[in-house]
Amino acid sequence: MSVWRCSPESEQRKHESSARDTGDMQEGRRAPGDIQLSGDAKGRSTRAWERQGEGGCDSGFGKAIAQRLDSLGFQVFATVLDLKGEGAQELQRTCSSRLALLQVDITQPQQVQQALVETRDKLGLEGLWGLVNNAGVCVNFGDSELSLMSNFRGCMEVNFFGTVAVTQSFLPLLRRAKGRVVTISSPAGDLPFPCLSAYGSSKAALNLFMNTLRHELVQWGVHVSTVFPGAFKTAQSCNHAYWEREYKNLLQSLPPSLLEEYGEDYLTETKELFLSYARTANTDFSPVVNTVVEALLTPSPHPRYFSGPGVGLMYLIHSYFPFVVCNRFLQKQFVHKKVLPRALRRQAAFDLNTDFHNDNNNNNEDEKFVK
């Protein structure tokens, strides 16, 4: 999504008032009508690309961020997968005429370049004030050994390669405006969440890229921030039909020998735990939206933001507590499995049976010795 802050004086006053009413006019941060960031930001543009699951600004964080920035007086160029989709139509209904929709799949380089051309044409000589990346597709759940290579590639294609391609494409415009890059990542890229190795690996790569980019762009006056949200109920995470399809696909794709060793009940429990976790996730996106707005508007944005209940505590435990404590905390907070793989259950039963026979033999020997 792109945002171009350019509004008449009356509109500026209206948005200042709106920002004060909603708590966005905080100390040290002005409303978009008179914002001063790294010099004069008037007339510059903020471009924020977002892809959440199977959509861009069609749903989830992207749609909420686009709506908030539009309400603050920015001109928003929102990327969506389907211009005729329900999410795109809702944005058109709820946002001002400043908002423009672009149909983009960030995994398709030609679409990214076309969006760049369209944006550059509309901006003219203006630079780009900000880029908001939100690539958050998770295409599987399960142990690393059970994750298909296509799952790893799918996560990397969207969460890493797609985001890198978009960022590289728009950096010249961002450097011209001395603007901002804000990327929504995930704690799974820093912490070893069970059953999320494919997703977490792609986010880990993204985190390192953004950290490197932050150091490289200092000389250009461009700020780079990464947002780490807690558990939020996005369109994909609560899509029961989607995860059922992924589960069936996994069962059909696994080698029979591997499925036999783990057992279908083991995989079923993982799926149910994952869906249960998603159902209890936060439905209020405002912590993430507020964080993104702050990263775009504050004069000195932080390199990292933790957004949502419990995220700060999670990082505190991971950083300062012993490994065994961190491991138990993650398992309790996310996927606390009770069912063992079938092969381990068989081994445990065999060991128990062996111990029983050994005890009987020892008792018989003791009786012979007494006689």
CORJO-V147271 format. One record per residue. N is the residue number from 1. OMEGA is omega as a letter, one per 20 degrees, with the letter a starting at -180 (NA if undefined). NEAR is the number of other C-alpha atoms within 10 Angstrom. Layout:
# CORJO-V147271
n=N omega=OMEGA near=NEAR
n=N omega=OMEGA near=NEAR
This chain:
# CORJO-V147271
n=1 omega=r near=30
n=2 omega=r near=28
n=3 omega=r near=28
n=4 omega=a near=27
n=5 omega=r near=25
n=6 omega=a near=19
n=7 omega=r near=18
n=8 omega=a near=10
n=9 omega=r near=11
n=10 omega=r near=10
n=11 omega=r near=14
n=12 omega=a near=19
n=13 omega=r near=17
n=14 omega=a near=17
n=15 omega=r near=21
n=16 omega=r near=20
n=17 omega=r near=16
n=18 omega=a near=17
n=19 omega=r near=20
n=20 omega=a near=14
n=21 omega=a near=10
n=22 omega=r near=9
n=23 omega=a near=10
n=24 omega=r near=19
n=25 omega=a near=16
n=26 omega=a near=13
n=27 omega=r near=7
n=28 omega=r near=9
n=29 omega=a near=18
n=30 omega=r near=19
n=31 omega=a near=22
n=32 omega=a near=24
n=33 omega=a near=24
n=34 omega=a near=16
n=35 omega=r near=17
n=36 omega=a near=16
n=37 omega=r near=18
n=38 omega=a near=15
n=39 omega=a near=10
n=40 omega=a near=11
n=41 omega=a near=23
n=42 omega=r near=18
n=43 omega=r near=17
n=44 omega=a near=25
n=45 omega=r near=28
n=46 omega=r near=29
n=47 omega=a near=30
n=48 omega=r near=29
n=49 omega=a near=29
n=50 omega=r near=33
n=51 omega=a near=32
n=52 omega=a near=27
n=53 omega=a near=20
n=54 omega=a near=17
n=55 omega=r near=26
n=56 omega=r near=31
n=57 omega=r near=31
n=58 omega=a near=28
n=59 omega=r near=24
n=60 omega=a near=23
n=61 omega=a near=27
n=62 omega=a near=28
n=63 omega=a near=25
n=64 omega=r near=19
n=65 omega=r near=27
n=66 omega=a near=29
n=67 omega=a near=23
n=68 omega=a near=19
n=69 omega=r near=25
n=70 omega=a near=24
n=71 omega=r near=19
n=72 omega=r near=23
n=73 omega=r near=27
n=74 omega=r near=28
n=75 omega=a near=26
n=76 omega=r near=29
n=77 omega=a near=25
n=78 omega=r near=28
n=79 omega=r near=31
n=80 omega=r near=29
n=81 omega=a near=20
n=82 omega=a near=19
n=83 omega=r near=15
n=84 omega=a near=10
n=85 omega=a near=12
n=86 omega=a near=12
n=87 omega=r near=20
n=88 omega=r near=24
n=89 omega=r near=14
n=90 omega=r near=14
n=91 omega=r near=22
n=92 omega=r near=16
n=93 omega=a near=10
n=94 omega=a near=12
n=95 omega=a near=17
n=96 omega=r near=16
n=97 omega=r near=11
n=98 omega=a near=17
n=99 omega=r near=22
n=100 omega=a near=18
n=101 omega=r near=20
n=102 omega=r near=23
n=103 omega=a near=19
n=104 omega=r near=26
n=105 omega=a near=20
n=106 omega=r near=28
n=107 omega=r near=18
n=108 omega=a near=13
n=109 omega=a near=15
n=110 omega=r near=12
n=111 omega=r near=15
n=112 omega=a near=22
n=113 omega=r near=17
n=114 omega=r near=14
n=115 omega=r near=21
n=116 omega=r near=16
n=117 omega=a near=12
n=118 omega=a near=12
n=119 omega=a near=20
n=120 omega=r near=16
n=121 omega=a near=11
n=122 omega=a near=11
n=123 omega=a near=16
n=124 omega=a near=8
n=125 omega=a near=11
n=126 omega=r near=18
n=127 omega=a near=25
n=128 omega=a near=30
n=129 omega=a near=30
n=130 omega=r near=33
n=131 omega=r near=28
n=132 omega=r near=29
n=133 omega=r near=28
n=134 omega=r near=26
n=135 omega=a near=30
n=136 omega=a near=26
n=137 omega=r near=21
n=138 omega=a near=23
n=139 omega=r near=20
n=140 omega=r near=25
n=141 omega=r near=23
n=142 omega=r near=21
n=143 omega=a near=14
n=144 omega=a near=14
n=145 omega=a near=11
n=146 omega=a near=19
n=147 omega=a near=20
n=148 omega=r near=16
n=149 omega=r near=11
n=150 omega=r near=12
n=151 omega=r near=17
n=152 omega=a near=20
n=153 omega=r near=17
n=154 omega=r near=20
n=155 omega=a near=24
n=156 omega=a near=23
n=157 omega=a near=19
n=158 omega=a near=26
n=159 omega=a near=31
n=160 omega=a near=23
n=161 omega=r near=19
n=162 omega=a near=21
n=163 omega=r near=25
n=164 omega=a near=17
n=165 omega=r near=17
n=166 omega=a near=20
n=167 omega=r near=20
n=168 omega=a near=10
n=169 omega=a near=16
n=170 omega=a near=22
n=171 omega=r near=21
n=172 omega=r near=13
n=173 omega=r near=23
n=174 omega=r near=28
n=175 omega=r near=20
n=176 omega=a near=17
n=177 omega=a near=24
n=178 omega=a near=25
n=179 omega=a near=27
n=180 omega=r near=27
n=181 omega=r near=26
n=182 omega=a near=26
n=183 omega=r near=27
n=184 omega=a near=25
n=185 omega=a near=24
n=186 omega=r near=24
n=187 omega=r near=21
n=188 omega=r near=20
n=189 omega=r near=22
n=190 omega=a near=17
n=191 omega=a near=17
n=192 omega=r near=17
n=193 omega=r near=18
n=194 omega=r near=20
n=195 omega=r near=21
n=196 omega=a near=20
n=197 omega=a near=22
n=198 omega=r near=27
n=199 omega=a near=26
n=200 omega=r near=26
n=201 omega=r near=20
n=202 omega=r near=27
n=203 omega=r near=25
n=204 omega=r near=19
n=205 omega=r near=16
n=206 omega=a near=25
n=207 omega=a near=23
n=208 omega=r near=12
n=209 omega=a near=14
n=210 omega=r near=21
n=211 omega=r near=15
n=212 omega=r near=12
n=213 omega=a near=17
n=214 omega=r near=18
n=215 omega=a near=12
n=216 omega=a near=13
n=217 omega=r near=16
n=218 omega=a near=12
n=219 omega=r near=11
n=220 omega=a near=13
n=221 omega=r near=16
n=222 omega=r near=23
n=223 omega=r near=27
n=224 omega=a near=28
n=225 omega=r near=22
n=226 omega=a near=25
n=227 omega=r near=24
n=228 omega=a near=23
n=229 omega=r near=22
n=230 omega=a near=21
n=231 omega=r near=21
n=232 omega=a near=20
n=233 omega=r near=20
n=234 omega=a near=20
n=235 omega=a near=15
n=236 omega=a near=21
n=237 omega=a near=21
n=238 omega=r near=19
n=239 omega=a near=14
n=240 omega=a near=13
n=241 omega=a near=10
n=242 omega=a near=12
n=243 omega=r near=20
n=244 omega=r near=14
n=245 omega=r near=11
n=246 omega=r near=16
n=247 omega=r near=19
n=248 omega=r near=10
n=249 omega=r near=12
n=250 omega=r near=19
n=251 omega=a near=16
n=252 omega=a near=11
n=253 omega=a near=13
n=254 omega=r near=15
n=255 omega=a near=11
n=256 omega=a near=11
n=257 omega=r near=9
n=258 omega=r near=12
n=259 omega=r near=20
n=260 omega=a near=13
n=261 omega=a near=15
n=262 omega=a near=18
n=263 omega=a near=17
n=264 omega=r near=14
n=265 omega=r near=14
n=266 omega=r near=18
n=267 omega=r near=21
n=268 omega=r near=15
n=269 omega=r near=17
n=270 omega=r near=23
n=271 omega=a near=21
n=272 omega=r near=14
n=273 omega=r near=16
n=274 omega=a near=20
n=275 omega=r near=17
n=276 omega=r near=14
n=277 omega=a near=17
n=278 omega=a near=20
n=279 omega=a near=16
n=280 omega=a near=12
n=281 omega=a near=15
n=282 omega=r near=14
n=283 omega=a near=12
n=284 omega=a near=14
n=285 omega=a near=19
n=286 omega=r near=15
n=287 omega=r near=14
n=288 omega=r near=23
n=289 omega=r near=21
n=290 omega=a near=16
n=291 omega=r near=21
n=292 omega=r near=23
n=293 omega=r near=16
n=294 omega=a near=18
n=295 omega=r near=27
n=296 omega=a near=27
n=297 omega=a near=23
n=298 omega=a near=18
n=299 omega=a near=17
n=300 omega=a near=14
n=301 omega=r near=16
n=302 omega=r near=14
n=303 omega=a near=15
n=304 omega=r near=15
n=305 omega=r near=20
n=306 omega=a near=21
n=307 omega=r near=21
n=308 omega=a near=19
n=309 omega=r near=13
n=310 omega=a near=13
n=311 omega=r near=16
n=312 omega=r near=16
n=313 omega=a near=11
n=314 omega=r near=18
n=315 omega=r near=16
n=316 omega=r near=12
n=317 omega=a near=16
n=318 omega=a near=19
n=319 omega=a near=12
n=320 omega=a near=10
n=321 omega=r near=12
n=322 omega=a near=10
n=323 omega=a near=12
n=324 omega=r near=8
n=325 omega=r near=12
n=326 omega=a near=20
n=327 omega=r near=17
n=328 omega=a near=11
n=329 omega=a near=15
n=330 omega=r near=18
n=331 omega=a near=14
n=332 omega=a near=11
n=333 omega=a near=11
n=334 omega=a near=17
n=335 omega=a near=20
n=336 omega=a near=16
n=337 omega=r near=13
n=338 omega=a near=9
n=339 omega=r near=16
n=340 omega=r near=15
n=341 omega=a near=17
n=342 omega=a near=17
n=343 omega=r near=14
n=344 omega=r near=13
n=345 omega=r near=14
n=346 omega=r near=13
n=347 omega=r near=11
n=348 omega=r near=13
n=349 omega=r near=12
n=350 omega=r near=12
n=351 omega=r near=12
n=352 omega=r near=12
n=353 omega=r near=12
n=354 omega=r near=12
n=355 omega=a near=12
n=356 omega=r near=12
n=357 omega=r near=12
n=358 omega=r near=12
n=359 omega=r near=12
n=360 omega=r near=12
n=361 omega=r near=12
n=362 omega=r near=12
n=363 omega=r near=12
n=364 omega=r near=12
n=365 omega=r near=11
n=366 omega=r near=11
n=367 omega=r near=10
n=368 omega=a near=9
n=369 omega=a near=8
n=370 omega=a near=7
n=371 omega=NA near=5
